[in-house]
Amino acid sequence: MRSTITARGQTVIPAPIRVVPVDPSPVKAFRGQGRCGGSADRLVAERRAERLAEGVAEA
């Protein structure tokens, strides 16, 4: 597949790649994404680790 670079240095992504069908019901499309559970806990742990890596003190 071929892509193009614009005069401003931006990459043009061909339409067959960038077109993604969207489910008419966002709730139905998202259903089942958190099957393993603990999604919020994992998110908080990841963010805490990122802050510690950046040297930011927790509040």
Residue pairs with C-beta under 8 A, 6 or more apart in sequence:
1 14
1 16
1 17
2 14
3 11
3 12
3 13
3 14
4 11
4 12
5 11
5 12
6 12
22 29
23 29
48 58
51 58
